[in-house]
Every structure is written in C-alpha cells, then in structure tokens.
C-alpha cells in the first residue's frame, strides 16, 4: 500500500470498489522478540554486558589451612544500538473524502514495521561479529567463523554447525532437511556445553522446514506426543522441548553451507540467554503540524535497538538443504 500523498489520489480515499482501509499482507507481530534476553539501554549508544567465568573449589587439606582465593574473571561484550525512523503526512483536506480516520491505521502499520525490524536485528545478531573488551574504545572482534561457527559439529568441542548432510549420532547423510535426528543433535550440543536445561531453547525455521517436520513420523504420530499437529496444520510450539519459530526471514542462501558448495537454509537454535536485545527506544510516536506544508499533520515514528550474541556455546545452526 502506497502512503505517499504526491502524484494523484491517495490510496485510502473512498472509491466504488472499497469502503474500508485494508492493509497489505504482512507480518504483524515480532516473532523473535520473546525468544531473547531483553535489556534496557538508557542514554547511551552502547552498553557492556559481563559473563562470569566458571568457579571451582579446592580441597581443604588440614585444620586452619590457608584460605585460597581466585580472580573472578569476566568476559565483557558490547551491544550497539541503531536508530530507525520514518514519517507520513496527512493533508488537512484528506478528511473530507475519507470514511476511515487514518491515524490509527498508520500507527498500527508503523508498529508492524517496528516488529519486523526488531526481528531483522535479532536474526542478524545470530552470526554477526561481536565486540568484546573492557572498554568501548579498547575492544576486539569475535566473529562467528573464528568461534568454530563454520566448523562441522561432530561431538564435544568440534564445531557449531550441524551440516545438512550430517551422519553424526542417529542422523543419515541422505536426510538433508529438518529431521528428528538433527533436533537430537541440537540437544546434544547444548548438553555438551552444560547449558541450563531450565532456560528455554528456541529454533528458527522457514516454512519449508515446517513441511519437513510434518513428514516426520515422530512429529505427527500421537504415540510420540500428546498434541495433534495434523488437524490444525500448525507447527507445534514446544515440540521436542524446543520453541519453534516459523519465519519467512529464514531464507535459502547461495553455496552458503559449511563446505561452501550447497544452497541451504541456516536454521539457528539458541538458548534464550544466549542472545541479548538492547532496547534504547522500543517505539516513539510523535505527531506535529507542518506549517510549511499547508499545516498537514505529520506522524513520526522512531525506534532504537541492537542485538548481540552473548555466548557462542548457547547458539548453534542447523543446515537444511533447499
């Protein structure tokens, strides 16, 4: 739907074919916003988050022995926020021919745009380069590739990518889509990294991987579960102890698998505390009168967010062949 006022009659004017304002088909709510750790960032462009290293205990070998001490080591990473904005104008004369007051619809449409942008920010952070260091001006870069992100997962400490043709565990190299066996490897990966079982696990898939799951006996057979996905035709939210997010933002790439020779969907799986969304401004709506533009009403929308991968051990990726 065009919302420009120049070059002809605006599309929200009444005509003989329609008596209401309709929105084009679009994603309305944020799909990823609920799946990450959300932190407020006030009055700053970036904020540091510290991850405390594991502690250990020493054996006490005698009475009144010397008390041991250890240095509490932390890993500091930074979330950088980016502002986004836009505006739309409503001419004073528009109200004469409109049966629908557009202000509410405009704000609702902007809210949808904010939610989609939030998902873009979170999705990009999964394998983006992370800034690490004690101070904002004295930092190093940690790329997904350098943290074994582009190394095939074959067991403990051997990569973070479950290849599309993996034959690890119960998986078969011939099953290149999303399978139960690959899901088992997601759980194995997090178990090897001692991730907290009480923290929710999430996985993003495209509609194609959703179709893959409907072809799995363990997914549709109620002998394996209590729910019935086939009658509703919907993906089960918490199947196999994973919260599934079906999103069209998960798209197939070009020769983007771990071996750089196959087109795959990269379906990231993560623990909720593994990704941080830093929010400086969730949504601000300003309305003003533009006296320089025939006293039109301007609706201005602003947001400011950024996301960061806090810990590679809490993130992995499953390749699914196109």
Secondary structure, DSSP 8 states (H G I E B T S, - for coil): -----SSSS-TTS-BTTBSS----S---S-SSGGGSEEEE--SSSEEEEEEE---------STT---------EEEEEEE-EEEEEEEEE-TTHHHH-SS-HHHHHHHHHHHHHHHHHHHHHHHHTSS-EEEEEETTEEEEE-TIIIIITSB--STTS-SEE-TT--STT--TT--S--HHHHHHHHHHHHHTT--TTS-EEEEE-HHHHHHHHT-HHHH-TTS-S--HHHHT---TEETTEEEEE-TTS-B-SS-STTSSS-EEEEEEEEGGGEEEEEEEEEEEEEEEEGGGTTEEEEEEEEEEEEEE--GGGEEEEEEE-
